[in-house]
Amino acid sequence: MTVFYEVIPIGVSNDYVGKIDDFRCASSVAMFGQLLRDSDFKGEADYDQVIHLAKLGLANDEHGYRKEFVRLVELVKGISAQE
């Protein structure tokens, strides 16, 4: 089983709100890895969920890496649909 979570200690300021985008992006990458490996632990995950979650995390994408990741997942989704 893969567990991925973020712990925000009680009393910490709302500076972490901006980190939600980072967490969403990282979560989508982890989910994508599970799909690529056809892991028994991927549950009901699919490429559409990865794309949706990754797009929610696009806000902090100074160099365009996150947008490129979405493009990559869309490409893999298209390839796997042809199989």
N, C-alpha and C positions, 0 to 999 in steps of 0.2 A: 504494500500500500504506500502511496505517496501522499504525504501530508505537507501542505504548504500554507502557512498562516503568518500573520503579522500581529505582534503583541504591542499594544500601546499602554504603557503604565498609567495608572490613575494619577491625575494631577498634572499630566503633561499638557502643554498648551495645544491649541488647534493648529500648530505648525505642521502637524502630520496630515492634515487634510489634503495638502498637495501631493503627498506620498501615495494617495489612493491610486492615482494614475500609474505610478511606478509598480504598485502591487498588481494592478489589473494586467499590465503588460507582462510582468514576470509570470503571472498565473497562466496567461494565454500561451506563453512559451513552454511552460511545464506541461500543459494539456496537449500541445502540439507534439511534444516529445513522446508522450504516452500513445498518441495516435500513430506516430511513425513506427514505433516499436510494436504496435498492435498489442499493447499491454493488456493483461487480464484485468488490470485495475483502472482502465480508462472509463469504465462505467458506460453511461449513455452519451459520452462526449462525441462530438463530431466536428468537422472542419468549420461548419457554420458557427458553432459556439466559439471556437477559437477566434475566428474573424471578428465576431461581435465583441468579444471581450477585449481583443487587441485594439479595436477601434475606440473603445471606451477609454483606453489608456494613451491615446495619441497626443494629449495636450502638451506634454513635456518632451518634444521630439526635435530638439535643436538641430541635429544632424540628419534627420530623416530616416534613422535606422528602424524606428517603429513602423513607419509607413512602408518601408521596404519589407519588413517582416510580414505585414498584412498581404502585400503583393505576393510574397513567397508562398504563404498559406493558400491564397487563392489559386496560384499555379498548381500546387500539389493537389488541391481539391479537384481541379479540372482534369489532371492526369489520372487520379484515382477513379473519377467518374467514367473514364474511357475504358477502364479495365473490366 
